[in-house]
């Protein structure tokens, strides 16, 4: 009970949707996350998850990759295509780095190989939810101009001529890191640490950069704003 009180004190408990075809794992995660201050909904398949999302708007999704029918990667892509920008954390028995990169390329924010420690899942969920929170007003962060778009790091919001542009949690977190110190080169290691990316962080940075360029660049193949500095890392250069 103390853990629930610690997380929930002064705020609404975050809501997580757990999607996995293994009933034992669903029950375990439902109980564990509830005991640590989360509201939890569960679904046994991608179809069940779609039905749940018609009635709820969770703060994050924990999603198994290898499910019968529509798998986790396919559901992740569909959710991103539909404009869902909440954190998605994938679970899979295939934990090779190449599999994890594929998960990130599908639009997921994080990836855990099975078996995993529930505590690690909890810590990663909390990290992603923190990144999605607006920054305190005292940070005095400046809006950066990217051609006909503007990014507000304090609100984690990218806006264009036609309104807000959906960013995943990982894309928004990356842009926020770079936008806080524009025109400064960040190494992949610096970015991975700032984003709590874990063991595949530096490779995951490249994936997120590729995805972010699709959102902010007129031509992602010829970047105007998010530049690669060979042998060093990346730099954001705002401008018109």
C-alpha positions in Angstrom: 0.0 0.0 0.0 2.9 2.4 0.8 4.2 2.0 -2.8 0.8 3.0 -4.2 0.6 6.0 -1.9 4.1 7.1 -2.9 3.4 7.1 -6.6 -0.2 8.4 -6.4 0.3 11.2 -3.8 -0.8 14.5 -5.3 -1.5 13.1 -8.8 -3.9 10.8 -10.7 -2.4 7.3 -10.9 -1.1 6.6 -14.4 -3.1 4.1 -16.4 -1.3 1.2 -18.2 -2.8 -1.2 -20.8 -1.0 -4.6 -20.7 -1.5 -6.7 -23.8 -0.2 -10.3 -23.7 -1.8 -13.6 -24.7 -0.2 -15.3 -21.6 -2.8 -15.2 -18.9 -0.3 -15.9 -16.1 1.9 -12.9 -17.2 -1.1 -10.7 -17.5 -2.1 -11.4 -14.0 1.4 -11.0 -12.7 1.9 -7.6 -14.3 -1.6 -6.4 -13.4 -1.0 -7.2 -9.7 2.6 -5.9 -9.7 1.8 -2.6 -11.4 -1.3 -2.1 -9.3 0.7 -2.6 -6.1 3.1 0.1 -7.3 0.6 2.7 -7.9 -0.7 2.2 -11.5 -4.2 1.7 -12.8 -4.1 -1.3 -15.0 -6.2 -2.6 -17.9 -5.4 -5.9 -19.6 -6.0 -7.4 -23.0 -5.3 -10.9 -24.4 -4.8 -9.9 -28.1 -4.4 -7.0 -30.4 -8.1 -7.2 -31.2 -8.9 -7.0 -27.4 -6.5 -4.0 -27.1 -8.3 -2.2 -30.0 -11.6 -2.7 -28.2 -10.2 -1.4 -25.0 -8.7 1.7 -26.6 -12.2 2.6 -27.8 -13.2 3.2 -24.2 -10.0 4.2 -22.4 -7.0 6.4 -23.1 -4.1 4.9 -21.2 -0.9 6.7 -20.4 1.3 3.8 -21.6 1.0 0.4 -23.3 3.0 -2.7 -22.4 2.7 -5.0 -25.5 3.8 -8.5 -26.2 5.3 -9.0 -29.7 4.6 -12.6 -30.4 0.8 -12.9 -30.3 -1.5 -15.0 -32.5 -3.1 -12.9 -35.3 -2.0 -9.3 -35.4 1.3 -9.2 -33.5 2.8 -6.5 -31.3 4.9 -4.9 -34.0 1.9 -4.7 -36.4 -0.3 -3.2 -33.7 2.4 -0.7 -32.8 2.7 0.5 -36.4 -1.1 0.8 -36.6 -1.3 2.8 -33.4 1.4 5.2 -34.5 -0.2 5.6 -38.0 -3.5 6.4 -36.1 -1.7 9.2 -34.2 -1.3 7.5 -30.8 1.8 9.1 -29.3 1.7 7.4 -25.8 4.7 5.4 -24.7 4.7 1.8 -26.0 7.0 -0.8 -24.4 7.4 -4.1 -26.2 7.9 -7.5 -24.6 9.4 -10.5 -26.4 11.1 -13.8 -25.9 13.5 -12.7 -28.8 15.9 -10.4 -27.1 18.6 -10.0 -29.7 19.7 -6.4 -30.5 18.4 -6.7 -34.1 15.0 -7.6 -32.8 15.0 -4.7 -30.4 16.0 -2.3 -33.1 13.1 -3.7 -35.2 10.8 -2.9 -32.4 12.0 0.7 -32.2 11.7 1.1 -35.9 8.0 0.0 -35.7 7.4 3.0 -33.4 7.9 1.5 -29.9 9.7 3.5 -27.2 11.3 0.6 -25.5 11.9 -3.1 -25.6 12.3 -5.8 -22.9 13.4 -9.3 -23.6 11.6 -12.2 -21.7 12.2 -13.2 -19.0 12.5 -9.9 -17.4 12.5 -8.5 -13.9 9.2 -6.7 -13.1 11.2 -4.1 -11.3 13.0 -3.2 -14.5 9.7 -2.9 -16.3 8.5 -0.6 -13.6 11.5 1.6 -13.7 11.4 1.9 -17.5 7.7 2.8 -17.4 8.3 5.5 -14.9 11.1 6.9 -17.0 8.9 7.1 -20.1 6.1 8.7 -18.2 8.4 11.3 -16.7 9.7 12.2 -20.2 6.1 12.7 -21.4 5.4 15.2 -18.6 5.6 19.0 -19.4 8.8 20.5 -17.9 8.4 22.9 -14.9 7.8 26.5 -15.8 11.0 27.4 -13.9 13.1 25.6 -16.5 12.4 28.7 -18.8 12.8 26.6 -22.0 12.6 28.4 -25.3 10.5 27.4 -28.2 12.6 26.4 -31.2 11.7 27.2 -34.8 12.2 24.4 -37.4 11.1 25.9 -40.7 7.3 26.1 -40.6 7.2 24.1 -37.4 7.8 25.0 -33.8 8.8 22.8 -30.9 8.0 23.8 -27.3 10.3 21.7 -25.0 8.3 22.7 -21.9 5.1 21.2 -23.3 6.8 18.5 -25.4 4.7 19.8 -28.3 5.5 20.1 -32.1 3.2 22.3 -34.0 3.0 23.1 -37.8 0.8 25.2 -40.0 -2.0 22.6 -39.8 -1.9 22.1 -36.1 -0.1 19.8 -33.7 2.2 17.1 -35.1 2.2 13.7 -33.4 5.5 12.6 -31.9 6.0 9.3 -30.1 7.4 9.5 -26.6 10.9 8.6 -27.8 10.8 11.2 -30.7 9.6 13.9 -28.3 12.2 13.0 -25.7 15.0 13.1 -28.3 13.9 16.5 -29.7 13.6 17.9 -26.2 17.2 16.8 -25.3 18.6 18.5 -28.5 16.3 21.6 -28.2 17.4 22.4 -24.7 20.9 23.1 -26.1 20.5 24.0 -29.8 23.6 24.2 -32.0 25.5 22.0 -29.5 26.8 18.6 -30.6 25.6 15.6 -28.6 27.3 12.3 -28.8 25.1 9.2 -29.1 26.2 8.2 -25.6 25.1 11.6 -24.2 21.7 11.2 -25.8 21.3 7.6 -24.7 22.0 8.6 -21.1 19.7 11.5 -21.2 16.9 9.3 -22.5 17.6 6.3 -20.2 17.9 4.0 -23.2 19.7 1.2 -21.6 22.0 -1.4 -23.2 21.1 -0.7 -26.9 20.9 3.0 -26.3 23.4 4.2 -28.9 21.9 2.1 -31.7 18.5 3.1 -30.6 19.5 6.8 -30.9 20.1 6.4 -34.6 16.6 4.8 -35.0 14.9 7.7 -33.2 16.9 10.2 -35.2 15.6 8.6 -38.4 12.1 8.7 -37.2 12.3 12.2 -35.9 13.7 13.5 -39.2 10.5 12.3 -40.9 8.5 14.6 -38.6 10.6 17.8 -38.7 12.5 17.8 -42.0 11.1 18.9 -45.4 13.3 16.2 -46.9 14.7 13.7 -44.3 17.4 12.6 -46.8 18.8 16.1 -46.8 18.4 17.3 -43.2 18.2 21.1 -42.6 17.8 21.0 -38.9 18.9 17.7 -37.3 22.4 17.2 -38.6 24.8 14.3 -38.2 28.3 15.3 -37.3 30.5 12.5 -38.5 32.5 10.8 -35.8 30.9 13.0 -33.1 27.1 12.7 -32.9 24.1 14.9 -33.7 23.2 18.6 -33.5 19.9 20.5 -33.8 20.2 23.8 -35.7 16.9 25.7 -35.6 16.1 28.1 -38.3 13.6 29.2 -41.0 
